[in-house]
Amino acid sequence: MRMVLERGERRLLLIELVYPLLLLAMGVYGGLMQTLMRAGIVQRDPFLGPNYYQGLTLHGVFNAIVFTTFFAVAFGNALVPYALGKRLPMRWAWVSALLMVVGSLMAAITIFAGGASVLYTFYPPLKAHPAFYLGLVLLVVGSWVAFFNWIPLYRHWRRENPASKTPLAVVGIFATFIVWLIATAAVAVEILFLLLPWSLGWTQEVNVMLARTLFWFFGHPLVYFWLLPAYVMYYTMLPRLAGGKLYSDAAGRLVFMLFIIFSIPVGTHHQYMDPAIGSNWKLLHAFFTFAVALPSLITAFTVAASLEYAGRLRGARGLFDWLWKQPYFSREQWLFSYLMAGLIIFIFGGISGIINASYSMNVAVHNTSWIPGHFHMTVAGPVLLAFLGMSLYLIAQVAGKEVRFRGLAVAAPWTWLVGLLLFSFAMSRGGLLGMPRRTNLGVTYLNPSSPFFREEWVLWADLAVVGGVIMTLAIVLYLLTFLGTLLSRQATEPALAFPLAEAYHDEPVRALANFRPWIVAALILIAIAYTPVIWDVLRSTYENAPPYLPSSPLPVQPAGQ
Ligand code: HAS
């Protein structure tokens, strides 16, 4: 089915796809600088100066918060109306886009001006200018408006189709935004009641533990807000791109519902090493963390079964022959390479996540460079590649263009895979040797004259640079294709057409037909998991903290002096 786009829809999607990619390009530059500064090859960012935290904030906020939120909204604005066969209500769609653009610009300008070197986690006592926090609030509110704008479409569709199953793509997008809505409520409380009044000077100190706990209530589901749009592509499109069918429609629905339940009551696994929270509650969050890996394991098997089905249609025999019968480098099905490269990376990202989740293993890896190793194999693996692939797919359709330089388009994700696995392996290995995750001491860790110098870290920091350079090259290849496509001559009428797959097993399952029981179950689990944690945090005795502004490197104080 093709859905011809009206002018307003076209403009909206163009803005929502192109603007965040500009920020992403700057964020990628920030990432390269991080690796170079860590390895001591570059002492200062040519644009931002020597403040390591400023560059790291730019990298994290632009890539992990702004680009991802814009993409999720743009993807939903295209896919939900398409799958339901309805037109997007434009007035609220524009309000949402405006809020998100203004909010992200406020945050970006504050970061460039040096007023928000607080990282994407904005942990206090790192303190930012109020415009940064307000900007983030507007970005989030804009994404809520986009979600609320899809609900009447769905209701309308449901009245017209009372007996039909909700399209799986819509289930996936709605699950993404249900998780987002519940999760962002906590960060809204953190910002509006703790950080903003503190940043405005209305309060002098802040309760660091309460702020961190509220942040991680949001911060872990945030990673599934990133992941689920990629899962929508794996379930609804990848099987068709591979030339087959989705093995089980019910498995897809179950996975999205399980994410609603288990994404949130797990945040304390980021705080295993924090004081104030009882270890019994940390253990409870650890159990839930293993539970949240379950939908990904179901996905691994369902996607593999779908790929196997496609491979067998192409004549594969034996146990593993289907693995070789996939269109890995096909120029026609170029989107396949983005989704597939991401899946391969995610095998390692998932394994490292399960290692992090184990309390005793976490002691060894927490706050070491192992953690960026893990999260690059997740958010910068399956998530980024799916988002880049779909952005290119959508931009071609929205602008009515043919995808240009398809060889480069296919080379980009595989180049990214090589660079990213090298980078992540080096960071993970360095992390096991104690290489820190981040530092305001800048390059002194790898400077032989520094009292903190550790020779065994140098090789891994240098290898991470090689990985980072290859990753930058991959993004250059991608941007050439993207810009080549965007700037080429219009070839067709702008229209959407998604490669939605049929299901091999398509039997309806009543328990998966309605979100309501799953949302209620999620709220009950959140209450069980978080009431004692918040209680522990509130009754703990500690001083509130004054602000710390990391505008210049800390004075180095060698151990023992
Ligand atoms: Fe994580 C820290 C645990 C998944 C992102 N994580 C982070 C941070 C980020 C992040 C950004 O328990 C750092 C936060 C910070 O700034 O401090 N994570 C997990 C677990 C999972 C997990 C258990 N993380 C993700 C995803 C992310 C993400 C997804 C982004 C999108 N993570 C942790 C923990 C920490 C943490 C602790 C805190 C560490 C600390 O101490 O600070 C699970 O959801 C993972 C389950 C995944 C799988 C993999 C399934 C595999 C699939 C691929 C199949 C492949 C096929 C192809 C079919 C079980 C689906 C086959 C074909 C071939 C050709 C081979």
Residues whose N, C-alpha, C, O or C-beta is under 5 A from the ligand:
A	BS01	HAS	V223 W226 L227 H269 H270 T289 V292 A293 S296 L297 T299 A300 V303 A304 L343 I344 F346 I347 G350 G353 I354 N356 A357 N362 H366 N367 I371 F375 T378 V379 V383
